[in-house]
Amino acid sequence: SVMKNIVFVFFSSFLLVACHDGIQKPDAPDDLIEERKMTEIMKDLMLIEGHISVTYKQMNKYFKIMDSSSVRVFKEHKVTEDQFTRSFEFYATDQEKITRIYSKILDELTLLKGQLEE
């Protein structure tokens, strides 16, 4: 199901971030995306990724649709892909912040799953 894929992506990403604990923390970029907004963008990307991974089994279609969908998410949130990447790299090197972001996303997705099952 889509929710299982989203949870898998969440935990995979979390494990990758946890392995970067020893990396020197960079300075915040000048155009850092605020944590609450970053959480919303990442949640939207995870929802899209979960849907696309279930719907499109061919990798070339998956990547093409994921790329175009990501562009729409960034546009909707009024950020650029580069800005998102810089912000993600900053948050990913701060264990406390990235854990808080992923926990918030998981809470919101769990709530959404409960609403969909009603």
C-alpha positions in Angstrom: 0.0 0.0 0.0 1.0 3.6 -0.4 1.2 4.1 3.4 3.6 1.2 3.8 5.9 2.7 1.1 5.8 6.1 2.8 6.7 4.5 6.2 9.6 2.6 4.4 10.9 5.8 2.8 10.6 7.6 6.2 12.7 4.9 8.0 15.2 4.5 5.2 15.8 8.3 5.1 16.0 8.4 8.9 18.6 5.6 9.0 20.7 7.4 6.3 20.6 10.6 8.4 21.5 8.8 11.6 24.6 7.5 9.9 25.8 11.1 9.3 26.0 12.0 12.9 29.7 12.5 12.9 29.7 14.9 9.9 30.7 18.5 10.6 27.6 20.7 10.7 27.5 23.3 8.0 26.3 26.9 8.5 22.7 27.5 7.7 22.3 28.7 4.1 21.1 32.3 3.7 17.9 31.0 2.1 17.2 28.3 4.7 13.6 27.0 4.6 12.0 27.4 8.0 11.5 24.1 9.8 7.7 24.0 9.7 7.7 24.7 6.0 10.4 22.1 5.4 8.3 19.5 7.2 5.4 20.3 4.9 7.5 20.0 1.7 9.1 16.8 2.8 5.7 15.3 3.8 4.3 16.3 0.4 7.3 14.7 -1.4 6.9 11.5 0.6 3.2 11.2 -0.2 3.9 11.7 -3.9 6.8 9.2 -3.8 4.7 6.6 -2.1 1.9 7.0 -4.7 4.2 6.9 -7.6 6.2 3.9 -6.4 3.0 1.9 -6.2 1.5 3.2 -9.5 4.5 3.1 -11.8 6.7 0.0 -11.8 8.9 1.0 -14.7 11.8 3.0 -13.4 12.1 5.4 -16.3 8.4 6.4 -15.8 8.9 6.5 -12.0 11.8 9.0 -12.2 10.2 11.1 -14.9 6.9 11.5 -13.0 8.7 12.0 -9.6 10.8 14.7 -11.2 7.8 16.6 -12.6 5.8 16.1 -9.4 8.7 17.4 -7.3 8.9 20.5 -9.4 5.2 21.1 -8.7 5.7 20.7 -5.0 8.6 23.2 -4.9 6.5 25.7 -7.0 3.5 25.3 -4.7 5.7 26.0 -1.6 7.5 28.8 -3.5 11.0 27.3 -3.1 13.5 26.2 -5.6 15.0 22.7 -5.8 18.4 24.1 -5.0 17.0 25.9 -1.9 15.3 22.7 -0.8 18.5 20.7 -1.3 20.6 23.2 0.7 18.1 23.3 3.5 17.8 19.5 3.6 21.5 19.1 3.8 21.6 21.6 6.7 18.8 19.8 8.6 20.2 16.4 7.9 23.4 17.1 9.7 21.5 18.2 12.9 20.2 15.0 14.5 17.8 16.8 16.8 16.2 18.9 14.1 15.9 16.1 11.5 14.5 13.7 14.0 11.9 16.3 15.0 11.0 16.9 11.3 10.6 13.2 10.6 8.6 12.6 13.8 6.2 15.3 12.9 5.8 13.9 9.3 5.2 10.4 10.7 2.6 11.7 13.2 0.8 13.6 10.4 0.9 10.6 8.0 -0.4 8.3 10.8 -3.3 10.7 11.4 -4.0 10.9 7.7 -4.0 7.1 7.5 -6.5 6.9 10.4 -8.8 9.4 8.7 -8.7 7.5 5.4 -9.6 4.2 7.1 -12.7 5.7 8.8 
